Amino acid sequence: MATFREGKVTEALEQTPSLERVMVEIDGGVVEALAYTAMTGPVRTGDHVVVNTTGVELGLGTGGVVFVLWNLDGPGPKPRTEGHIVKLRYTPWQMNVMAAEAPESPDHETMVSAVELEGAPVVACGLHSQVPAVVAGIKATAPDAKIGYLMTDAGALPLVFSKVVPLLRDAALIDTTCTSGHSFGGDLESVNVFGGMLALRHAAQCDAIVVAMGPGSVGTGTPFGYSGMEQGQVLDATTALRGRAIAALRISFDDPRERHHGISHHTLTALKVAARERCIVAVPKLEPSRSRAIETQLRDSGICDIHETRVADGRAGLGLLERKRLRPTSMGRTMAEAPELWLAAAAAGAVAGETLADHG
């Protein structure tokens, strides 16, 4: 169960319109905490707050953060906005949003007739950290493409928790964001992944879409108990909506866990079990021995028979990230330390960009 504690804000480290990072004194110690101002209102030095310390006390990785639940001395959040669709339903933090599909939404009429993706390429990721290289791969291949990012609710729920999405927006690599299911905070809100992809395609007029969970995937060491299983479902949803479904491979040759060596077993399982429709699997160009290892995995797993594999070069995408001075990390590893992960993601973006060029 959750652990709540009272504390006092001793220092403000960062303040943005949506997120505040502060130091809080609790039980004689000081911890860093995050406050989502849409839910807590402003937090200032000297305020007494109630915080959730569950993640820190469990020693979690991405989720090991202290969060401000309530500011006992502050004015509270701003008045409720319009929109009747509720996210985080039936929890103490439920909130209403203006979902693109809702009757009161200015996009409602568009969404009534939005029933397919019209061949738009959709790249489905297994990790949030793949997003920068995917969008860079698209832009490097199709510079004028308008790109939408759909964040699912399989990881972090607030879009503002992502450190990389604002950087990608500033670098003009993402044009529009949408948050689906119980995730929230995008330019557009949607009820589910189907609606989110359609909203990005029709309401936001995006040419290509990248779908990934927020930061903080879950893994249990069991065949199906991990967040990235949704990758296969996203690919099938794309095909059902007449889009071009493209899978980004999760590849690593430096992960000490054998199950993640080469193509992660997470990706292999999602493509073998969850993805029931034929899709394009983007295969990056790597140095020969590692390319052979990837080819062997794809062949031995049967994925070459189930799906179409397409080789693409991700180097142009990574070069664009470098020129934009963007240096993403994944589980603490940089592009230089684990290049295959981002080469694979950028290759998927390149395939999406090539699809746009072919149908342009």
SERO-4910 file (N, C-alpha, C, O; in steps of 0.05 Angstrom, whole numbers):
BEGIN
 pado doro    nc1    nc2    nc3   cac1   cac2   cac3    cc1    cc2    cc3    oc1    oc2    oc3
  Met    A     17    -24      0      0      0      0     18     25      0     41     24      6
  Ala    A      6     47     -7     20     73     -9     29     82     19     15     77     39
  Thr    A     51     97     20     61    109     44     60    139     42     73    150     24
  Phe    A     46    152     60     43    181     60     57    193     84     55    181    106
  Arg    A     70    215     80     83    229    103     80    259    100     76    269     78
  Glu    A     81    273    123     80    302    123    108    313    124    126    302    136
  Gly    A    112    336    111    138    349    111    136    379    106    114    389    102
  Lys    A    159    392    105    160    421    100    179    426     77    201    416     76
  Val    A    170    443     58    186    450     35    209    468     44    204    489     56
  Thr    A    233    460     38    256    476     47    270    491     24    285    510     29
  Glu    A    265    482     -1    279    495    -23    264    489    -49    254    466    -53
  Ala    A    262    508    -67    250    504    -93    273    500   -113    290    518   -116
  Leu    A    274    477   -127    296    471   -145    289    478   -174    306    487   -189
  Glu    A    264    474   -181    255    479   -209    225    486   -209    210    473   -194
  Gln    A    218    505   -224    190    513   -226    182    518   -255    193    535   -268
  Thr    A    163    502   -265    151    506   -291    121    509   -288    111    503   -266
  Pro    A    107    516   -308     78    519   -306     64    493   -298     42    493   -286
  Ser    A     77    469   -304     64    444   -299     77    427   -277     64    409   -266
  Leu    A    102    433   -271    117    415   -253    135    432   -235    148    451   -244
  Glu    A    136    425   -209    155    438   -191    171    416   -177    161    396   -168
  Arg    A    197    421   -175    215    403   -161    226    417   -137    238    439   -139
  Val    A    221    405   -113    227    418    -88    241    399    -69    241    375    -73
  Met    A    254    410    -49    265    394    -27    246    395     -4    236    417      3
  Val    A    241    372      8    222    370     30    235    357     54    248    336     52
  Glu    A    233    370     77    243    358    102    222    339    114    200    347    119
  Ile    A    231    314    118    213    293    128    228    278    150    250    267    145
  Asp    A    217    276    173    228    259    194    258    265    199    274    246    203
  Gly    A    266    290    198    293    297    203    312    296    179    335    305    181
  Gly    A    302    285    157    318    283    132    306    301    111    284    311    114
  Val    A    321    305     89    311    321     67    311    304     41    331    291     35
  Val    A    288    305     27    286    289      2    276    308    -20    264    328    -15
  Glu    A    282    300    -45    272    314    -68    244    304    -75    239    280    -74
  Ala    A    226    322    -82    199    314    -88    189    329   -113    198    352   -119
  Leu    A    170    317   -127    158    330   -150    129    336   -144    115    321   -130
  Ala    A    120    359   -154     92    368   -151     81    374   -179     92    390   -193
  Tyr    A     59    361   -186     44    368   -210     25    390   -204      5    385   -190
  Thr    A     31    414   -213     16    437   -203    -13    437   -212    -30    449   -199
  Ala    A    -20    422   -233    -48    420   -241    -64    405   -220    -88    409   -218
  Met    A    -50    389   -204    -64    374   -183    -60    385   -155    -77    382   -138
  Thr    A    -37    398   -150    -31    408   -123    -34    438   -121    -36    449    -98
  Gly    A    -33    453   -143    -30    481   -142     -1    488   -137     16    470   -135
  Pro    A      6    513   -134     34    521   -130     45    512   -103     30    510    -84
  Val    A     71    506   -102     84    497    -77    108    516    -73    124    521    -91
  Arg    A    109    527    -49    129    547    -43    145    540    -18    136    524     -1
  Thr    A    169    551    -16    186    546      7    171    553     33    159    575     35
  Gly    A    172    535     52    159    539     78    132    526     79    121    523    101
  Asp    A    120    518     56     94    505     56     96    477     69    116    462     66
  His    A     75    470     84     73    443     95     58    426     74     36    433     65
  Val    A     69    402     68     58    386     47     55    357     56     68    348     75
  Val    A     37    342     43     35    313     46     47    301     21     40    308     -1
  Val    A     66    282     26     80    269      3     76    239      3     71    227     24
  Asn    A     79    227    -21     78    198    -24    107    189    -27    121    196    -46
  Thr    A    116    173     -9    144    163     -9    146    134    -17    167    121    -13
  Thr    A    125    122    -28    124     94    -33    147     85    -51    161     66    -45
  Gly    A    151     99    -74    172     91    -93    200     91    -82    215     73    -87
  Val    A    206    111    -66    232    113    -53    236     91    -33    257     78    -32
  Glu    A    216     86    -17    218     65      4    220     37     -8    231     19      5
  Leu    A    209     34    -32    212      8    -46    238      6    -61    245    -16    -71
  Gly    A    253     28    -63    278     27    -78    274     24   -108    291     12   -121
  Leu    A    252     35   -119    247     32   -147    267     49   -164    279     67   -153
  Gly    A    268     42   -190    286     57   -208    272     82   -217    272    103   -203
  Thr    A    259     81   -241    246    105   -252    224    115   -233    220    139   -231
  Gly    A    210     96   -220    188    104   -202    197    112   -174    180    118   -158
  Gly    A    223    112   -169    233    118   -142    234    148   -138    255    160   -135
  Val    A    211    160   -137    208    189   -134    188    196   -112    168    181   -109
  Val    A    193    217    -97    174    227    -78    155    247    -92    165    264   -107
  Phe    A    129    244    -87    110    262   -100     94    277    -79     86    266    -59
  Val    A     90    303    -85     72    319    -67     43    312    -74     35    314    -97
  Leu    A     28    304    -53      0    298    -57    -17    323    -52    -37    328    -66
  Trp    A    -10    338    -31    -27    361    -23    -10    382    -10      8    376      6
  Asn    A    -16    407    -16     -3    429     -3    -22    440     18    -42    452     12
  Leu    A    -15    435     43    -33    443     65    -35    473     69    -54    483     81
  Asp    A    -15    488     58    -14    517     62    -20    532     36    -23    557     37
  Gly    A    -22    519     13    -26    532    -12    -55    536    -20    -73    527     -6
  Pro    A    -59    551    -42    -87    557    -51   -100    533    -65   -124    534    -70
  Gly    A    -85    512    -70    -97    489    -84    -95    492   -114    -86    513   -124
  Pro    A   -105    472   -129   -104    473   -159   -123    494   -170   -141    504   -156
  Lys    A   -119    500   -195   -137    519   -209   -164    507   -212   -168    482   -209
  Pro    A   -185    523   -217   -212    513   -220   -213    492   -242   -198    491   -261
  Arg    A   -233    474   -239   -236    452   -258   -240    462   -286   -254    482   -291
  Thr    A   -227    448   -305   -229    456   -333   -254    443   -346   -268    427   -333
  Glu    A   -259    450   -371   -281    438   -385   -275    409   -394   -252    401   -393
  Gly    A   -295    395   -401   -292    367   -409   -302    348   -388   -298    352   -364
  His    A   -317    328   -397   -330    310   -378   -317    282   -377   -326    265   -361
  Ile    A   -297    277   -393   -283    251   -392   -264    251   -368   -247    269   -366
  Val    A   -266    231   -351   -251    230   -326   -228    210   -329   -232    187   -338
  Lys    A   -204    219   -322   -180    201   -321   -173    196   -292   -181    211   -274
  Leu    A   -158    174   -288   -152    165   -261   -178    159   -246   -181    165   -222
  Arg    A   -198    148   -261   -225    144   -250   -225    128   -224   -211    108   -221
  Tyr    A   -243    137   -207   -248    123   -181   -223    121   -164   -221    102   -149
  Thr    A   -206    140   -166   -184    144   -147   -187    171   -135   -202    188   -146
  Pro    A   -174    177   -113   -176    204   -102   -165    226   -120   -170    250   -115
  Trp    A   -151    219   -141   -139    239   -159   -153    241   -185   -142    252   -204
  Gln    A   -178    230   -187   -191    231   -213   -195    260   -222   -200    278   -206
  Met    A   -193    264   -248   -194    291   -260   -209    290   -286   -209    269   -300
  Asn    A   -221    312   -294   -235    313   -319   -217    326   -340   -201    344   -335
  Val    A   -220    316   -365   -204    327   -388   -223    331   -411   -245    320   -412
  Met    A   -214    346   -431   -228    350   -456   -218    329   -476   -199    335   -491
  Ala    A   -230    306   -477   -221    285   -496   -230    293   -524   -252    303   -528
  Ala    A   -213    287   -543   -219    294   -571   -245    281   -581   -259    293   -597
  Glu    A   -251    257   -570   -275    243   -580   -301    254   -567   -322    248   -578
  Ala    A   -299    268   -545   -323    276   -530   -341    295   -545   -331    311   -561
  Pro    A   -367    294   -540   -386    311   -554   -381    341   -550   -386    357   -568
  Glu    A   -370    349   -527   -365    377   -522   -338    387   -534   -332    411   -533
  Ser    A   -322    368   -546   -296    376   -556   -299    390   -583   -316    383   -599
  Pro    A   -282    409   -589   -282    422   -615   -274    403   -638   -279    408   -661
  Asp    A   -262    380   -630   -254    360   -650   -275    338   -653   -270    319   -669
  His    A   -297    340   -640   -317    318   -640   -327    312   -668   -327    288   -675
  Glu    A   -334    332   -683   -345    327   -710   -324    313   -727   -330    295   -743
  Thr    A   -299    322   -725   -277    309   -740   -275    280   -732   -272    262   -749
  Met    A   -277    274   -706   -273    247   -696   -297    229   -702   -293    205   -704
  Val    A   -320    240   -706   -343    223   -714   -338    209   -740   -346    186   -744
  Ser    A   -325    223   -759   -320    211   -785   -292    200   -788   -284    190   -809
  Ala    A   -276    201   -767   -248    191   -768   -248    161   -761   -250    153   -738
  Val    A   -246    145   -782   -248    116   -778   -224    101   -787   -222     76   -783
  Glu    A   -205    114   -800   -181    101   -808   -157    120   -810   -161    145   -810
  Leu    A   -133    109   -811   -109    125   -811    -99    132   -839    -79    146   -842
  Glu    A   -113    122   -859   -107    130   -887    -78    123   -895    -65    138   -910
  Gly    A    -68    101   -885    -42     92   -893    -19    106   -879      4    101   -885
  Ala    A    -25    123   -859     -3    136   -844     14    116   -829      4     97   -818
  Pro    A     40    120   -830     58    102   -815     56    107   -785     55    130   -776
  Val    A     56     85   -770     56     86   -741     78     69   -730     79     45   -736
  Val    A     97     80   -715    118     65   -703    111     59   -674    106     77   -658
  Ala    A    110     33   -668    103     24   -641    129     17   -626    145      1   -636
  Cys    A    133     29   -603    158     25   -587    152      8   -563    129      4   -555
  Gly    A    173     -3   -552    171    -19   -528    181     -4   -503    177    -13   -481
  Leu    A    195     19   -508    206     35   -487    202     65   -493    203     72   -517
  His    A    199     81   -473    196    110   -477    223    121   -488    222    140   -503
  Ser    A    245    110   -479    271    120   -487    276    117   -517    295    128   -527
  Gln    A    260    101   -531    264     98   -560    253    121   -576    260    125   -599
  Val    A    235    137   -564    221    158   -578    240    178   -592    235    184   -615
  Pro    A    260    189   -578    277    209   -591    289    199   -617    289    213   -637
  Ala    A    300    174   -618    312    164   -642    292    158   -664    297    162   -687
  Val    A    268    149   -656    247    144   -676    239    170   -690    239    171   -715
  Val    A    233    191   -675    224    216   -688    247    228   -704    242    240   -725
  Ala    A    272    225   -694    295    236   -709    298    220   -735    305    231   -756
  Gly    A    294    194   -734    295    177   -758    275    185   -779    281    185   -803
  Ile    A    251    192   -770    230    202   -789    239    228   -801    238    231   -825
  Lys    A    246    247   -784    253    274   -794    278    274   -812    279    289   -831
  Ala    A    297    256   -806    321    254   -823    314    244   -851    328    251   -870
  Thr    A    293    228   -853    285    217   -879    263    233   -892    263    236   -917
  Ala    A    245    245   -876    223    261   -887    222    287   -871    205    289   -853
  Pro    A    239    307   -877    242    331   -860    216    347   -856    213    360   -835
  Asp    A    198    346   -875    174    362   -873    151    347   -860    129    359   -857
  Ala    A    155    323   -851    134    307   -839    125    320   -812    141    328   -796
  Lys    A     99    320   -808     88    329   -783     84    304   -765     70    285   -773
  Ile    A     97    304   -742     98    279   -726     82    283   -700     84    303   -686
  Gly    A     65    263   -695     50    262   -670     60    241   -651     67    219   -660
  Tyr    A     62    247   -626     70    226   -606     46    220   -589     34    237   -576
  Leu    A     39    194   -588     17    184   -571     29    170   -547     43    149   -551
  Met    A     24    179   -523     34    166   -499     12    150   -487    -10    160   -481
  Thr    A     17    124   -484     -3    106   -472     -1    107   -442     15    122   -430
  Asp    A    -18     91   -429    -18     91   -399     -4     67   -387    -10     59   -365
  Ala    A     15     55   -402     29     31   -392     53     39   -374     63     22   -360
  Gly    A     61     64   -375     83     73   -358     74     97   -341     52     96   -330
  Ala    A     91    117   -339     83    142   -324     57    153   -337     54    153   -362
  Leu    A     39    163   -321     14    173   -331     16    203   -338      4    211   -359
  Pro    A     29    220   -323     31    249   -331     52    253   -353     75    245   -350
  Leu    A     44    265   -375     63    270   -397     86    288   -387    109    286   -396
  Val    A     80    305   -368    100    324   -358    123    310   -344    144    322   -340
  Phe    A    119    285   -336    140    270   -323    163    264   -342    186    260   -334
  Ser    A    157    263   -368    178    258   -388    197    282   -390    188    304   -395
  Lys    A    222    277   -387    242    298   -391    249    302   -420    257    324   -428
  Val    A    245    282   -436    254    283   -464    233    295   -483    241    308   -503
  Val    A    207    292   -477    187    302   -496    189    333   -499    187    342   -521
  Pro    A    191    348   -477    194    377   -481    219    385   -498    218    403   -514
  Leu    A    241    370   -495    264    375   -511    259    369   -541    268    384   -558
  Leu    A    244    348   -546    238    341   -573    218    361   -586    220    367   -609
  Arg    A    201    372   -569    183    393   -579    199    418   -586    195    430   -607
  Asp    A    217    426   -568    234    450   -573    251    446   -598    258    466   -611
  Ala    A    260    421   -603    277    416   -626    261    411   -652    273    405   -672
  Ala    A    235    415   -650    217    411   -674    218    383   -685    215    379   -709
  Leu    A    222    363   -667    221    335   -675    195    322   -669    188    302   -680
  Ile    A    179    334   -650    152    326   -645    135    351   -649    141    372   -638
  Asp    A    112    348   -663     95    371   -669     71    371   -650     62    393   -642
  Thr    A     59    348   -645     35    347   -628     36    322   -610     47    301   -618
  Thr    A     26    325   -586     25    302   -568     -4    295   -561    -21    313   -562
  Cys    A     -8    270   -555    -35    261   -546    -30    241   -524    -12    224   -526
  Thr    A    -47    242   -503    -45    222   -481    -71    206   -481    -93    217   -481
  Ser    A    -68    179   -481    -91    162   -483    -95    146   -458    -78    144   -440
  Gly    A   -119    134   -455   -126    119   -432   -126    137   -407   -138    158   -407
  His    A   -111    129   -386   -109    145   -362    -84    162   -361    -80    176   -342
  Ser    A    -68    162   -382    -46    182   -383    -59    209   -390    -80    210   -401
  Phe    A    -45    230   -383    -57    257   -386    -36    278   -390    -13    274   -383
  Gly    A    -45    301   -401    -28    324   -404    -18    329   -432     -2    347   -436
  Gly    A    -28    315   -452    -20    320   -479    -35    344   -491    -53    354   -479
  Asp    A    -26    352   -515    -41    373   -530    -69    363   -535    -88    379   -534
  Leu    A    -72    337   -540    -98    325   -543   -100    303   -522    -80    291   -514
  Glu    A   -125    297   -514   -131    275   -496   -148    256   -511   -165    264   -527
  Ser    A   -145    230   -506   -162    210   -519   -170    188   -499   -157    184   -479
  Val    A   -191    174   -506   -202    154   -489   -185    128   -490   -182    114   -470
  Asn    A   -174    122   -514   -158     98   -517   -139    102   -540   -138    123   -552
  Val    A   -123     81   -545   -102     83   -566   -114     87   -594   -103    103   -609
  Phe    A   -136     74   -599   -149     78   -625   -157    107   -629   -150    119   -650
  Gly    A   -170    118   -610   -178    146   -612   -155    165   -613   -155    185   -626
  Gly    A   -133    158   -598   -110    175   -598    -96    177   -625    -88    198   -634
  Met    A    -93    154   -637    -81    154   -664    -98    169   -684    -88    184   -701
  Leu    A   -124    164   -683   -142    178   -701   -142    209   -696   -144    224   -715
  Ala    A   -140    216   -671   -140    245   -664   -115    258   -675   -116    280   -686
  Leu    A    -92    245   -673    -67    256   -683    -68    257   -714    -58    277   -725
  Arg    A    -80    237   -726    -81    237   -755   -101    258   -766    -94    272   -785
  His    A   -124    260   -754   -146    276   -766   -149    304   -752   -152    324   -766
  Ala    A   -149    304   -726   -152    330   -712   -126    346   -714   -127    371   -717
  Ala    A   -103    333   -712    -78    347   -712    -64    346   -739    -43    359   -743
  Gln    A    -75    330   -758    -64    329   -785    -35    319   -786    -19    329   -801
  Cys    A    -29    299   -769     -1    289   -769      3    269   -792    -16    255   -800
  Asp    A     27    269   -803     34    251   -824     43    224   -814     38    204   -827
  Ala    A     57    224   -791     68    200   -779     63    201   -749     62    222   -737
  Ile    A     60    177   -737     53    175   -709     73    156   -695     80    135   -706
  Val    A     82    164   -672     99    147   -655     84    141   -629     74    159   -616
  Val    A     82    115   -623     67    107   -599     85     94   -580    100     75   -587
  Ala    A     85    103   -555    102     91   -534     90     99   -507     77    119   -504
  Met    A     95     81   -488     87     87   -460    104    110   -450    124    118   -462
  Gly    A     96    121   -427    113    141   -414    136    128   -400    139    103   -401
  Pro    A    154    143   -387    177    131   -373    168    111   -352    146    114   -340
  Gly    A    184     92   -347    179     74   -324    164     49   -332    142     44   -322
  Ser    A    176     32   -349    164      7   -356    167    -13   -333    185    -11   -316
  Val    A    149    -33   -332    148    -53   -311    157    -80   -323    149    -87   -345
  Gly    A    175    -94   -309    183   -121   -317    183   -139   -292    190   -130   -270
  Thr    A    177   -164   -296    175   -183   -274    192   -207   -277    193   -224   -259
  Gly    A    206   -210   -300    221   -235   -305    204   -258   -313    214   -281   -314
  Thr    A    178   -253   -319    160   -274   -329    155   -269   -359    160   -247   -369
  Pro    A    145   -289   -374    142   -285   -403    124   -262   -411    130   -249   -431
  Phe    A    103   -257   -396     84   -236   -405     80   -213   -385     65   -195   -391
  Gly    A     94   -214   -363     89   -193   -342    107   -169   -346    124   -163   -329
  Tyr    A    103   -154   -368    119   -130   -372    102   -111   -389     85   -119   -404
  Ser    A    109    -85   -386     93    -64   -399     94    -65   -429     74    -59   -443
  Gly    A    117    -72   -440    121    -71   -469    105    -91   -485    105    -91   -509
  Met    A     90   -108   -471     72   -127   -485     52   -112   -502     42   -122   -522
  Glu    A     46    -87   -494     27    -71   -509     36    -65   -538     20    -57   -555
  Gln    A     62    -67   -543     72    -61   -569     58    -76   -591     50    -65   -612
  Gly    A     53   -102   -586     39   -118   -605     10   -109   -609      0   -110   -631
  Gln    A     -3   -101   -588    -30    -92   -589    -32    -65   -605    -51    -61   -620
  Val    A    -12    -48   -601    -12    -23   -616     -8    -28   -646    -21    -15   -663
  Leu    A      9    -47   -653     13    -54   -681    -13    -65   -693    -20    -57   -715
  Asp    A    -27    -82   -679    -52    -92   -689    -73    -70   -692    -89    -70   -711
  Ala    A    -74    -52   -672    -93    -30   -674    -87    -13   -699   -106     -3   -712
  Thr    A    -62     -9   -705    -54      7   -728    -64     -6   -754    -75      7   -771
  Thr    A    -60    -32   -756    -69    -47   -779    -99    -46   -782   -110    -43   -804
  Ala    A   -113    -49   -759   -142    -49   -760   -153    -22   -770   -174    -20   -782
  Leu    A   -138      0   -765   -146     27   -773   -133     34   -800   -134     57   -808
  Arg    A   -122     14   -814   -111     18   -841    -87     38   -841    -85     54   -859
  Gly    A    -71     35   -821    -45     49   -820    -23     30   -828    -28      6   -831
  Arg    A      2     40   -830     25     23   -835     39     18   -809     51     35   -797
  Ala    A     36     -7   -799     47    -14   -772     76    -21   -774     84    -39   -789
  Ile    A     93     -7   -758    122    -11   -759    132    -16   -730    126      0   -712
  Ala    A    146    -37   -726    156    -44   -699    185    -36   -696    202    -41   -713
  Ala    A    190    -22   -674    218    -15   -666    229    -37   -649    217    -44   -628
  Leu    A    251    -49   -656    263    -70   -640    278    -58   -616    291    -38   -619
  Arg    A    276    -72   -594    293    -65   -571    318    -83   -572    316   -108   -568
  Ile    A    341    -71   -577    365    -86   -581    387    -76   -562    390    -52   -558
  Ser    A    402    -95   -551    424    -87   -534    445   -110   -534    438   -133   -533
  Phe    A    470   -102   -535    491   -122   -533    508   -118   -507    529   -132   -504
  Asp    A    500    -99   -490    515    -95   -466    499    -99   -441    509    -95   -418
  Asp    A    473   -107   -444    457   -112   -420    466   -139   -408    468   -159   -421
  Pro    A    472   -139   -382    482   -163   -369    461   -186   -367    468   -209   -362
  Arg    A    436   -179   -371    415   -199   -370    413   -213   -397    408   -201   -417
  Glu    A    416   -239   -396    417   -255   -421    391   -252   -437    392   -252   -462
  Arg    A    369   -249   -423    343   -248   -438    340   -222   -454    323   -220   -471
  His    A    357   -202   -448    356   -177   -463    380   -175   -482    384   -154   -494
  His    A    395   -196   -486    418   -195   -504    409   -197   -533    393   -215   -539
  Gly    A    420   -180   -550    410   -179   -577    382   -167   -577    378   -146   -565
  Ile    A    363   -180   -590    335   -170   -588    324   -179   -562    325   -203   -555
  Ser    A    313   -161   -546    302   -167   -520    279   -188   -523    264   -187   -542
  His    A    277   -206   -504    255   -225   -504    228   -211   -502    208   -222   -510
  His    A    228   -186   -491    203   -171   -490    193   -165   -518    170   -169   -524
  Thr    A    211   -156   -536    203   -150   -563    195   -176   -578    175   -176   -592
  Leu    A    211   -197   -575    205   -222   -588    177   -232   -580    162   -241   -597
  Thr    A    171   -231   -555    145   -241   -545    122   -224   -556    102   -234   -565
  Ala    A    126   -197   -555    105   -179   -565     99   -184   -594     76   -184   -603
  Leu    A    120   -189   -610    116   -193   -639    106   -221   -645     92   -225   -665
  Lys    A    113   -241   -629    104   -269   -634     76   -274   -623     60   -288   -636
  Val    A     69   -263   -600     45   -270   -586     23   -248   -588      0   -254   -595
  Ala    A     31   -223   -582     11   -202   -581      4   -191   -608    -19   -184   -613
  Ala    A     23   -189   -626     18   -179   -653      7   -201   -671     22   -219   -679
  Arg    A    -19   -200   -675    -32   -222   -691    -33   -215   -720    -38   -233   -737
  Glu    A    -30   -190   -728    -30   -182   -756     -2   -177   -766     16   -170   -750
  Arg    A      2   -181   -791     28   -177   -803     36   -148   -803     20   -131   -810
  Cys    A     60   -142   -794     70   -115   -793     98   -113   -805    110   -134   -812
  Ile    A    110    -90   -806    137    -86   -814    155    -85   -790    150    -69   -771
  Val    A    176   -101   -789    195   -101   -767    220    -87   -778    234    -98   -796
  Ala    A    227    -64   -767    250    -49   -776    276    -62   -764    278    -64   -740
  Val    A    294    -69   -782    319    -82   -773    342    -62   -779    346    -55   -802
  Pro    A    357    -55   -759    379    -35   -763    403    -47   -776    409    -70   -772
  Lys    A    417    -31   -792    444    -39   -802    463    -36   -779    467    -15   -767
  Leu    A    477    -58   -773    497    -59   -751    522    -71   -763    523    -78   -786
  Glu    A    543    -72   -746    568    -84   -756    562   -114   -760    545   -126   -747
  Pro    A    576   -127   -779    569   -153   -789    562   -175   -769    542   -188   -771
  Ser    A    578   -178   -748    573   -200   -729    547   -195   -714    533   -214   -709
  Arg    A    542   -171   -708    517   -165   -693    493   -166   -711    471   -174   -702
  Ser    A    496   -158   -736    474   -161   -755    467   -191   -758    444   -198   -759
  Arg    A    487   -208   -760    482   -236   -762    468   -247   -738    450   -264   -740
  Ala    A    476   -238   -714    462   -247   -689    433   -239   -690    415   -254   -681
  Ile    A    427   -214   -699    399   -205   -700    383   -221   -721    361   -230   -715
  Glu    A    395   -226   -744    382   -242   -765    376   -270   -754    355   -281   -760
  Thr    A    394   -282   -739    390   -309   -728    367   -309   -709    350   -327   -710
  Gln    A    365   -289   -691    343   -287   -673    316   -285   -687    297   -298   -680
  Leu    A    315   -267   -707    291   -263   -722    282   -289   -736    258   -296   -738
  Arg    A    302   -303   -747    295   -328   -761    287   -350   -742    267   -363   -746
  Asp    A    303   -354   -721    297   -376   -702    271   -372   -687    258   -391   -679
  Ser    A    264   -347   -682    239   -341   -668    215   -343   -685    192   -344   -675
  Gly    A    219   -345   -712    196   -347   -730    185   -320   -738    166   -319   -754
  Ile    A    197   -298   -729    186   -272   -735    189   -265   -765    173   -251   -776
  Cys    A    210   -276   -777    214   -272   -806    190   -283   -822    184   -274   -844
  Asp    A    178   -304   -811    155   -316   -825    129   -302   -818    111   -300   -835
  Ile    A    127   -291   -794    102   -278   -785    100   -250   -796     78   -242   -805
  His    A    122   -236   -797    121   -208   -805    141   -202   -827    157   -219   -834
  Glu    A    139   -179   -839    158   -170   -859    181   -156   -845    177   -137   -830
  Thr    A    205   -164   -850    229   -150   -839    240   -132   -861    242   -139   -884
  Arg    A    248   -108   -852    259    -88   -871    283    -75   -858    282    -63   -837
  Val    A    306    -77   -872    331    -66   -862    332    -36   -868    325    -28   -890
  Ala    A    340    -21   -849    343      8   -853    367     18   -836    375      5   -817
  Asp    A    378     41   -845    401     52   -832    392     74   -813    380     94   -821
  Gly    A    398     71   -787    390     91   -767    410    113   -762    406    130   -746
  Arg    A    433    112   -776    454    132   -770    446    160   -776    454    179   -762
  Ala    A    430    165   -797    421    192   -803    405    203   -780    407    227   -773
  Gly    A    388    187   -768    372    196   -745    389    203   -721    384    224   -709
  Leu    A    408    186   -715    426    192   -692    443    217   -698    449    232   -680
  Gly    A    450    221   -723    465    245   -731    448    270   -726    459    290   -718
  Leu    A    422    268   -732    405    291   -728    402    297   -698    402    320   -690
  Leu    A    400    276   -681    400    280   -652    425    295   -643    424    313   -626
  Glu    A    447    287   -653    473    300   -646    473    329   -654    481    347   -639
  Arg    A    463    334   -678    463    362   -688    444    379   -671    448    403   -667
  Lys    A    423    367   -661    404    381   -644    413    382   -615    400    393   -597
  Arg    A    436    369   -610    448    368   -583    430    354   -563    427    362   -540
  Leu    A    417    333   -573    400    316   -556    414    290   -551    423    277   -570
  Arg    A    417    283   -526    432    258   -519    416    242   -499    420    242   -475
  Pro    A    396    226   -510    379    210   -493    395    188   -479    416    179   -488
  Thr    A    383    178   -457    394    155   -443    372    135   -439    348    141   -440
  Ser    A    380    110   -434    361     89   -428    373     72   -405    394     60   -409
  Met    A    360     73   -383    370     58   -359    399     66   -353    415     49   -346
  Gly    A    404     92   -356    431    102   -350    451    100   -371    473    111   -368
  Arg    A    445     87   -394    464     83   -415    460    104   -437    437    109   -445
  Thr    A    481    115   -447    480    135   -468    480    122   -496    483     98   -499
  Met    A    477    139   -517    478    129   -544    505    117   -550    507     98   -565
  Ala    A    526    129   -539    553    119   -544    557     92   -530    572     75   -541
  Glu    A    545     88   -507    549     64   -492    532     41   -502    540     17   -499
  Ala    A    509     47   -513    491     26   -522    478     35   -549    454     39   -550
  Pro    A    494     37   -570    485     49   -594    463     33   -608    446     44   -623
  Glu    A    463      7   -605    444    -10   -619    415     -4   -613    398     -5   -631
  Leu    A    409      3   -588    382     10   -580    371     33   -597    349     32   -608
  Trp    A    388     54   -600    378     77   -615    381     74   -645    366     86   -660
  Leu    A    401     59   -654    402     53   -682    377     38   -691    367     43   -713
  Ala    A    368     20   -675    343      5   -681    319     23   -682    302     21   -699
  Ala    A    317     41   -662    295     59   -661    295     78   -685    275     84   -697
  Ala    A    319     89   -691    321    107   -713    316     93   -740    305    105   -759
  Ala    A    323     68   -741    317     52   -765    287     50   -769    277     52   -792
  Ala    A    272     46   -748    243     45   -749    232     72   -759    213     73   -775
  Gly    A    244     94   -749    236    120   -759    242    123   -788    226    135   -803
  Ala    A    265    113   -797    272    115   -825    253    100   -843    245    110   -864
  Val    A    244     76   -834    224     61   -849    198     77   -851    186     78   -872
  Ala    A    190     90   -829    166    107   -830    169    130   -850    151    136   -865
  Gly    A    193    143   -849    198    165   -867    198    155   -896    188    169   -914
  Glu    A    209    132   -901    209    121   -929    181    115   -938    174    118   -961
  Thr    A    164    106   -919    136    100   -926    122    126   -935    107    126   -954
  Leu    A    128    148   -921    116    174   -929    126    182   -957    110    191   -973
  Ala    A    152    178   -962    162    185   -988    150    168  -1010    144    178  -1031
  Asp    A    146    142  -1004    134    124  -1024    106    132  -1031     96    127  -1054
  His    A     91    143  -1011     63    150  -1016     59    180  -1018     36    189  -1018
  Gly    A     81    194  -1021     79    223  -1023     70    232  -1051     67    256  -1056
***
